[in-house]
């Protein structure tokens, strides 16, 4: 298990950011990825807009 970032002395902001990015890429390669919230919101917005258009035109 890795040490949390706030407990690692001597790491500057850029090194911590790089470690987070590397950890995220590794998790994605293992299949532990998640869909961002904005993707869900976009899909929901398209569905609602399509439904509204269907109701108005239909």
Biopython code that builds the backbone (N, CA, C, O; Angstrom):
import numpy as np
from Bio.PDB.StructureBuilder import StructureBuilder

atoms = [
    (1, "UNK", "N", (0.854, -1.181, 0.000)),
    (1, "UNK", "CA", (0.000, 0.000, 0.000)),
    (1, "UNK", "C", (0.896, 1.238, 0.000)),
    (1, "UNK", "O", (1.951, 1.244, 0.635)),
    (2, "UNK", "N", (0.484, 2.263, -0.698)),
    (2, "UNK", "CA", (1.298, 3.466, -0.809)),
    (2, "UNK", "C", (0.959, 4.448, 0.290)),
    (2, "UNK", "O", (-0.134, 4.422, 0.855)),
    (3, "UNK", "N", (1.907, 5.307, 0.583)),
    (3, "UNK", "CA", (1.716, 6.342, 1.584)),
    (3, "UNK", "C", (0.909, 7.478, 0.977)),
    (3, "UNK", "O", (1.195, 7.889, -0.148)),
    (4, "UNK", "N", (-0.091, 8.001, 1.682)),
    (4, "UNK", "CA", (-0.857, 9.139, 1.142)),
    (4, "UNK", "C", (0.048, 10.320, 0.827)),
    (4, "UNK", "O", (1.094, 10.502, 1.450)),
    (5, "UNK", "N", (-0.363, 11.106, -0.134)),
    (5, "UNK", "CA", (0.468, 12.210, -0.609)),
    (5, "UNK", "C", (0.785, 13.226, 0.480)),
    (5, "UNK", "O", (1.896, 13.754, 0.534)),
    (6, "UNK", "N", (-0.179, 13.500, 1.344)),
    (6, "UNK", "CA", (0.055, 14.535, 2.349)),
    (6, "UNK", "C", (1.058, 14.082, 3.412)),
    (6, "UNK", "O", (1.516, 14.906, 4.203)),
    (7, "UNK", "N", (1.410, 12.794, 3.450)),
    (7, "UNK", "CA", (2.380, 12.299, 4.413)),
    (7, "UNK", "C", (3.779, 12.160, 3.811)),
    (7, "UNK", "O", (4.700, 11.734, 4.509)),
    (8, "UNK", "N", (3.959, 12.503, 2.553)),
    (8, "UNK", "CA", (5.262, 12.369, 1.908)),
    (8, "UNK", "C", (5.996, 13.707, 1.956)),
    (8, "UNK", "O", (5.666, 14.618, 1.198)),
    (9, "UNK", "N", (6.972, 13.833, 2.825)),
    (9, "UNK", "CA", (7.704, 15.111, 2.889)),
    (9, "UNK", "C", (8.621, 15.273, 1.687)),
    (9, "UNK", "O", (9.130, 14.299, 1.132)),
    (10, "UNK", "N", (8.818, 16.523, 1.301)),
    (10, "UNK", "CA", (9.780, 16.820, 0.249)),
    (10, "UNK", "C", (9.234, 16.775, -1.164)),
    (10, "UNK", "O", (9.974, 17.064, -2.105)),
    (11, "UNK", "N", (7.967, 16.424, -1.355)),
    (11, "UNK", "CA", (7.408, 16.408, -2.699)),
    (11, "UNK", "C", (6.727, 17.745, -2.976)),
    (11, "UNK", "O", (5.892, 18.208, -2.199)),
    (12, "UNK", "N", (7.096, 18.342, -4.080)),
    (12, "UNK", "CA", (6.439, 19.596, -4.411)),
    (12, "UNK", "C", (5.135, 19.313, -5.160)),
    (12, "UNK", "O", (4.787, 18.161, -5.418)),
    (13, "UNK", "N", (4.447, 20.357, -5.492)),
    (13, "UNK", "CA", (3.134, 20.228, -6.120)),
    (13, "UNK", "C", (3.197, 19.475, -7.443)),
    (13, "UNK", "O", (2.320, 18.659, -7.727)),
    (14, "UNK", "N", (4.202, 19.729, -8.245)),
    (14, "UNK", "CA", (4.313, 19.087, -9.563)),
    (14, "UNK", "C", (4.610, 17.599, -9.446)),
    (14, "UNK", "O", (4.099, 16.794, -10.224)),
    (15, "UNK", "N", (5.436, 17.239, -8.472)),
    (15, "UNK", "CA", (5.734, 15.816, -8.269)),
    (15, "UNK", "C", (4.500, 15.060, -7.784)),
    (15, "UNK", "O", (4.247, 13.932, -8.208)),
    (16, "UNK", "N", (3.732, 15.692, -6.887)),
    (16, "UNK", "CA", (2.498, 15.054, -6.407)),
    (16, "UNK", "C", (1.498, 14.898, -7.551)),
    (16, "UNK", "O", (0.840, 13.864, -7.669)),
    (17, "UNK", "N", (1.388, 15.919, -8.385)),
    (17, "UNK", "CA", (0.467, 15.843, -9.528)),
    (17, "UNK", "C", (0.902, 14.736, -10.486)),
    (17, "UNK", "O", (0.067, 13.976, -10.978)),
    (18, "UNK", "N", (2.199, 14.643, -10.751)),
    (18, "UNK", "CA", (2.716, 13.600, -11.642)),
    (18, "UNK", "C", (2.420, 12.215, -11.068)),
    (18, "UNK", "O", (2.036, 11.309, -11.809)),
    (19, "UNK", "N", (2.593, 12.043, -9.764)),
    (19, "UNK", "CA", (2.299, 10.757, -9.131)),
    (19, "UNK", "C", (0.821, 10.403, -9.256)),
    (19, "UNK", "O", (0.477, 9.250, -9.513)),
    (20, "UNK", "N", (-0.054, 11.395, -9.073)),
    (20, "UNK", "CA", (-1.501, 11.138, -9.219)),
    (20, "UNK", "C", (-1.840, 10.708, -10.635)),
    (20, "UNK", "O", (-2.634, 9.789, -10.834)),
    (21, "UNK", "N", (-1.236, 11.373, -11.627)),
    (21, "UNK", "CA", (-1.498, 11.035, -13.027)),
    (21, "UNK", "C", (-0.999, 9.628, -13.339)),
    (21, "UNK", "O", (-1.693, 8.849, -13.992)),
    (22, "UNK", "N", (0.203, 9.306, -12.873)),
    (22, "UNK", "CA", (0.748, 7.971, -13.112)),
    (22, "UNK", "C", (-0.136, 6.922, -12.453)),
    (22, "UNK", "O", (-0.416, 5.889, -13.062)),
    (23, "UNK", "N", (-0.578, 7.160, -11.231)),
    (23, "UNK", "CA", (-1.444, 6.211, -10.531)),
    (23, "UNK", "C", (-2.766, 6.036, -11.274)),
    (23, "UNK", "O", (-3.278, 4.921, -11.370)),
    (24, "UNK", "N", (-3.324, 7.131, -11.803)),
    (24, "UNK", "CA", (-4.574, 7.037, -12.544)),
    (24, "UNK", "C", (-4.402, 6.244, -13.835)),
    (24, "UNK", "O", (-5.260, 5.430, -14.177)),
    (25, "UNK", "N", (-3.320, 6.469, -14.546)),
    (25, "UNK", "CA", (-3.057, 5.725, -15.783)),
    (25, "UNK", "C", (-2.904, 4.238, -15.475)),
    (25, "UNK", "O", (-3.441, 3.394, -16.193)),
    (26, "UNK", "N", (-2.177, 3.920, -14.415)),
    (26, "UNK", "CA", (-2.001, 2.516, -14.046)),
    (26, "UNK", "C", (-3.329, 1.872, -13.671)),
    (26, "UNK", "O", (-3.584, 0.727, -14.046)),
    (27, "UNK", "N", (-4.179, 2.588, -12.937)),
    (27, "UNK", "CA", (-5.491, 2.060, -12.570)),
    (27, "UNK", "C", (-6.345, 1.843, -13.815)),
    (27, "UNK", "O", (-7.061, 0.846, -13.906)),
    (28, "UNK", "N", (-6.277, 2.759, -14.766)),
    (28, "UNK", "CA", (-7.044, 2.612, -16.002)),
    (28, "UNK", "C", (-6.578, 1.401, -16.792)),
    (28, "UNK", "O", (-7.394, 0.702, -17.393)),
    (29, "UNK", "N", (-5.294, 1.147, -16.798)),
    (29, "UNK", "CA", (-4.757, -0.016, -17.518)),
    (29, "UNK", "C", (-5.193, -1.323, -16.867)),
    (29, "UNK", "O", (-5.319, -2.345, -17.543)),
    (30, "UNK", "N", (-5.425, -1.291, -15.551)),
    (30, "UNK", "CA", (-5.903, -2.482, -14.852)),
    (30, "UNK", "C", (-7.413, -2.647, -15.000)),
    (30, "UNK", "O", (-7.969, -3.651, -14.554)),
    (31, "UNK", "N", (-8.079, -1.679, -15.617)),
    (31, "UNK", "CA", (-9.527, -1.764, -15.797)),
    (31, "UNK", "C", (-10.312, -1.133, -14.678)),
    (31, "UNK", "O", (-11.510, -1.386, -14.549)),
    (32, "UNK", "N", (-9.675, -0.322, -13.868)),
    (32, "UNK", "CA", (-10.345, 0.327, -12.744)),
    (32, "UNK", "C", (-10.783, 1.749, -13.083)),
    (32, "UNK", "O", (-10.764, 2.629, -12.222)),
    (33, "UNK", "N", (-11.170, 1.970, -14.317)),
    (33, "UNK", "CA", (-11.529, 3.326, -14.715)),
    (33, "UNK", "C", (-12.998, 3.587, -14.422)),
    (33, "UNK", "O", (-13.806, 2.663, -14.330)),
    (34, "UNK", "N", (-13.326, 4.867, -14.278)),
    (34, "UNK", "CA", (-14.700, 5.291, -14.048)),
    (34, "UNK", "C", (-15.076, 6.306, -15.116)),
    (34, "UNK", "O", (-14.221, 6.993, -15.676)),
    (35, "UNK", "N", (-16.348, 6.383, -15.380)),
    (35, "UNK", "CA", (-16.841, 7.367, -16.339)),
    (35, "UNK", "C", (-17.021, 8.690, -15.592)),
    (35, "UNK", "O", (-17.663, 8.716, -14.542)),
    (36, "UNK", "N", (-16.467, 9.789, -16.113)),
    (36, "UNK", "CA", (-16.618, 11.089, -15.440)),
    (36, "UNK", "C", (-18.082, 11.529, -15.377)),
    (36, "UNK", "O", (-18.893, 11.163, -16.228)),
    (37, "UNK", "N", (-18.393, 12.307, -14.369)),
    (37, "UNK", "CA", (-19.753, 12.778, -14.150)),
    (37, "UNK", "C", (-20.263, 13.591, -15.329)),
    (37, "UNK", "O", (-21.441, 13.504, -15.675)),
    (38, "UNK", "N", (-19.381, 14.391, -15.961)),
    (38, "UNK", "CA", (-19.836, 15.239, -17.066)),
    (38, "UNK", "C", (-20.316, 14.394, -18.243)),
    (38, "UNK", "O", (-21.160, 14.848, -19.015)),
    (39, "UNK", "N", (-19.799, 13.184, -18.395)),
    (39, "UNK", "CA", (-20.263, 12.315, -19.477)),
    (39, "UNK", "C", (-21.701, 11.879, -19.198)),
    (39, "UNK", "O", (-22.556, 11.907, -20.084)),
    (40, "UNK", "N", (-21.952, 11.475, -17.952)),
    (40, "UNK", "CA", (-23.320, 11.098, -17.578)),
    (40, "UNK", "C", (-24.280, 12.279, -17.751)),
    (40, "UNK", "O", (-25.394, 12.106, -18.246)),
    (41, "UNK", "N", (-23.854, 13.467, -17.349)),
    (41, "UNK", "CA", (-24.704, 14.651, -17.464)),
    (41, "UNK", "C", (-24.989, 14.967, -18.927)),
    (41, "UNK", "O", (-26.113, 15.338, -19.266)),
    (42, "UNK", "N", (-23.998, 14.826, -19.797)),
    (42, "UNK", "CA", (-24.187, 15.082, -21.220)),
    (42, "UNK", "C", (-25.177, 14.090, -21.830)),
    (42, "UNK", "O", (-26.063, 14.477, -22.593)),
    (43, "UNK", "N", (-25.023, 12.824, -21.493)),
    (43, "UNK", "CA", (-25.935, 11.797, -22.013)),
    (43, "UNK", "C", (-27.356, 12.057, -21.533)),
    (43, "UNK", "O", (-28.303, 11.969, -22.315)),
    (44, "UNK", "N", (-27.508, 12.378, -20.248)),
    (44, "UNK", "CA", (-28.840, 12.676, -19.713)),
    (44, "UNK", "C", (-29.438, 13.892, -20.408)),
    (44, "UNK", "O", (-30.625, 13.894, -20.733)),
    (45, "UNK", "N", (-28.633, 14.928, -20.640)),
    (45, "UNK", "CA", (-29.119, 16.121, -21.333)),
    (45, "UNK", "C", (-29.571, 15.808, -22.750)),
    (45, "UNK", "O", (-30.587, 16.336, -23.203)),
    (46, "UNK", "N", (-28.837, 14.960, -23.454)),
    (46, "UNK", "CA", (-29.231, 14.575, -24.808)),
    (46, "UNK", "C", (-30.535, 13.777, -24.809)),
    (46, "UNK", "O", (-31.384, 13.968, -25.680)),
    (47, "UNK", "N", (-30.690, 12.894, -23.842)),
    (47, "UNK", "CA", (-31.928, 12.117, -23.749)),
    (47, "UNK", "C", (-33.118, 13.023, -23.475)),
    (47, "UNK", "O", (-34.165, 12.893, -24.109)),
    (48, "UNK", "N", (-32.955, 13.939, -22.527)),
    (48, "UNK", "CA", (-34.058, 14.863, -22.194)),
    (48, "UNK", "C", (-34.368, 15.768, -23.380)),
    (48, "UNK", "O", (-35.537, 15.994, -23.691)),
    (49, "UNK", "N", (-33.347, 16.287, -24.045)),
    (49, "UNK", "CA", (-33.567, 17.153, -25.211)),
    (49, "UNK", "C", (-34.270, 16.375, -26.320)),
    (49, "UNK", "O", (-35.172, 16.904, -26.968)),
    (50, "UNK", "N", (-33.869, 15.134, -26.541)),
    (50, "UNK", "CA", (-34.533, 14.310, -27.549)),
    (50, "UNK", "C", (-35.985, 14.059, -27.202)),
    (50, "UNK", "O", (-36.851, 14.096, -28.076)),
    (51, "UNK", "N", (-36.257, 13.804, -25.938)),
    (51, "UNK", "CA", (-37.632, 13.582, -25.501)),
    (51, "UNK", "C", (-38.474, 14.839, -25.687)),
    (51, "UNK", "O", (-39.610, 14.762, -26.155)),
    (52, "UNK", "N", (-37.924, 15.994, -25.325)),
    (52, "UNK", "CA", (-38.646, 17.260, -25.486)),
    (52, "UNK", "C", (-38.931, 17.518, -26.966)),
    (52, "UNK", "O", (-40.047, 17.905, -27.313)),
    (53, "UNK", "N", (-37.967, 17.316, -27.827)),
    (53, "UNK", "CA", (-38.171, 17.501, -29.262)),
    (53, "UNK", "C", (-39.241, 16.534, -29.779)),
    (53, "UNK", "O", (-40.081, 16.907, -30.598)),
    (54, "UNK", "N", (-39.201, 15.305, -29.299)),
    (54, "UNK", "CA", (-40.195, 14.316, -29.700)),
    (54, "UNK", "C", (-41.597, 14.739, -29.294)),
    (54, "UNK", "O", (-42.540, 14.585, -30.070)),
    (55, "UNK", "N", (-41.742, 15.265, -28.095)),
    (55, "UNK", "CA", (-43.051, 15.695, -27.606)),
    (55, "UNK", "C", (-43.546, 16.904, -28.392)),
    (55, "UNK", "O", (-44.722, 16.968, -28.749)),
    (56, "UNK", "N", (-42.667, 17.857, -28.665)),
    (56, "UNK", "CA", (-43.079, 19.085, -29.369)),
    (56, "UNK", "C", (-43.408, 18.781, -30.826)),
    (56, "UNK", "O", (-44.433, 19.243, -31.327)),
    (57, "UNK", "N", (-42.576, 18.028, -31.512)),
    (57, "UNK", "CA", (-42.768, 17.755, -32.932)),
    (57, "UNK", "C", (-43.829, 16.671, -33.139)),
    (57, "UNK", "O", (-44.625, 16.745, -34.074)),
    (58, "UNK", "N", (-43.833, 15.683, -32.276)),
    (58, "UNK", "CA", (-44.728, 14.553, -32.434)),
    (58, "UNK", "C", (-46.103, 14.902, -32.045)),
    (58, "UNK", "O", (-46.997, 14.060, -32.116)),
]
sb = StructureBuilder()
sb.init_structure("model")
sb.init_model(0)
sb.init_chain("A")
sb.init_seg("    ")
for serial, (resi, resn, name, xyz) in enumerate(atoms, 1):
    if name == "N":
        sb.init_residue(resn, " ", resi, " ")
    sb.init_atom(name, np.array(xyz, "f"), 0.0, 1.0, " ", f" {name:<3s}", serial, name[0])
structure = sb.get_structure()
